[in-house]
Amino acid sequence: MSLKQLTVFVENKQGTLVDITETLAAHNVNLRALSIADTRDFGILRLIVNDNDTACSTLSEQGYLIKITEVVGVKIGDQPGKLSKALQVLDEAGINMEYLYAFMARTEKHAYVVLRVADNAAAEAALEAAGFHLITDADVDKL
C-alpha cells in the first residue's frame, strides 16, 4: 500500500532544479509533492509524481542518479493536532520516523503526509488501526 518516492541526487549548483522540473514538465510528469535537502556540494530531491516510470527514465537519460523508495502516505485532517496524533500513533507502536514532508490537496480539507519509517507495514497497520486513511500511488494520480 506504500507510495513510491523518487530520490534524485543532484549537484548543488544554479539551474539544476530548473533542468529537472523542465525535463519532467516536457514529459507530462506532474509533481505532487517534493522535498529537498542540501549540503554544500549536493542535494537530495525527494519527489512524489503522477508517473514514476516516465520520471525515472527521462531523468536517468539526463544523467541523474535516481533511487525509488517505498514510503507511507497518510491523509490527515487539516486541523491543529492531527499530525501530532499520527506521529503519536507511530511513537506508541515503537516506529521511528526518519523524515517526513507534507502537501495539500487541491479540493479537500486534508493534508497528505509522506513518512519514511523503518517498517512501512507496521506503520501502515498502526495508522489504519488508529483510524487514519492511507494513500496509494493511485490516490496521488487522482490529485
C-alpha positions in Angstrom: 0.0 0.0 0.0 3.0 2.3 0.2 3.8 5.2 -2.1 6.8 5.2 -4.5 9.1 8.2 -3.8 11.8 9.2 -6.3 15.0 10.3 -4.7 17.2 12.3 -7.1 20.8 13.1 -6.2 21.7 16.5 -7.6 24.6 18.8 -7.7 24.1 21.9 -5.6 24.5 24.4 -8.4 22.4 27.0 -10.1 20.0 25.7 -12.7 19.8 22.1 -11.6 16.3 22.3 -10.3 15.2 24.2 -13.4 16.6 21.4 -15.5 14.8 18.7 -13.6 11.5 20.4 -13.4 11.6 21.4 -17.1 12.5 17.9 -18.1 9.6 16.4 -16.1 7.2 19.0 -17.5 8.3 18.3 -21.1 7.3 14.7 -20.5 3.9 15.5 -18.8 5.1 14.4 -15.4 3.2 16.3 -12.7 4.8 16.9 -9.3 2.5 16.1 -6.4 5.0 16.7 -3.6 8.7 17.5 -3.2 11.3 18.0 -0.6 14.9 19.0 -1.0 17.7 18.8 1.5 21.1 20.2 0.6 24.7 20.2 1.6 27.5 22.3 0.2 28.1 20.1 -2.8 24.9 18.1 -3.5 21.2 17.9 -2.8 18.7 15.1 -2.2 15.5 15.9 -4.1 12.5 13.7 -3.0 9.5 13.6 -5.4 6.1 12.1 -5.5 4.9 12.3 -9.1 2.0 11.1 -11.2 4.1 8.9 -13.5 7.1 7.2 -11.8 8.3 5.3 -14.9 8.5 8.3 -17.2 10.1 10.4 -14.5 12.8 7.8 -13.8 13.6 7.1 -17.4 13.7 10.8 -18.5 15.8 11.9 -15.5 18.1 8.9 -15.9 18.6 9.8 -19.6 19.7 13.3 -18.4 22.4 11.7 -16.2 20.7 11.9 -12.8 21.1 9.1 -10.2 17.6 8.1 -9.0 16.5 5.7 -6.3 12.9 4.6 -5.7 12.0 4.4 -2.1 8.8 3.0 -0.6 7.2 5.5 1.8 4.0 5.7 3.7 1.4 8.2 2.7 -1.3 9.2 5.2 -4.3 11.5 4.9 -4.6 13.8 7.8 -7.3 16.3 8.6 -6.2 19.9 8.1 -6.7 20.9 11.8 -4.3 21.6 14.7 -3.1 18.5 16.4 -3.9 16.0 13.6 -0.3 15.5 12.6 0.7 15.1 16.2 -1.9 12.4 16.6 -0.5 10.4 13.7 3.1 10.8 15.0 1.9 9.7 18.4 0.4 6.5 16.9 3.8 5.7 15.4 5.7 6.5 18.6 3.4 4.3 20.7 3.9 1.5 18.1 7.7 1.9 18.5 8.2 3.1 14.9 11.0 5.6 14.4 10.5 8.5 12.0 13.3 9.0 9.6 11.8 12.1 7.8 8.5 13.5 6.6 7.1 16.2 4.4 3.5 17.2 3.6 1.5 18.5 0.7 -2.1 19.9 0.5 -4.8 18.5 -1.7 -6.5 20.9 -4.1 -10.1 20.2 -3.3 -10.2 18.6 0.2 -9.6 19.9 3.6 -6.8 17.5 4.2 -3.1 17.4 4.1 -1.2 14.4 2.8 1.9 13.5 4.7 4.8 11.3 3.3 6.5 9.4 6.1 9.8 7.5 5.8 10.0 4.9 8.5 12.0 1.7 9.1 8.9 -0.6 8.8 6.2 0.5 6.4 3.9 -2.4 7.1 4.0 -1.8 10.9 3.4 2.0 10.4 0.5 1.4 8.0 -1.1 -1.1 10.4 -0.7 1.2 13.3 -2.1 4.2 11.5 -5.0 2.3 10.0 -5.9 0.8 13.4 -6.0 4.4 14.8 -8.5 5.4 12.0 -6.1 7.2 9.6 -6.7 6.8 5.8 -3.6 5.7 3.9 -2.9 6.9 0.4 -1.5 5.0 -2.5 0.1 5.8 -5.8 -3.4 5.5 -7.3 -4.7 8.2 -4.9 -1.8 10.5 -5.9 -2.7 10.0 -9.6 -6.2 11.4 -8.9 -4.9 14.6 -7.3 
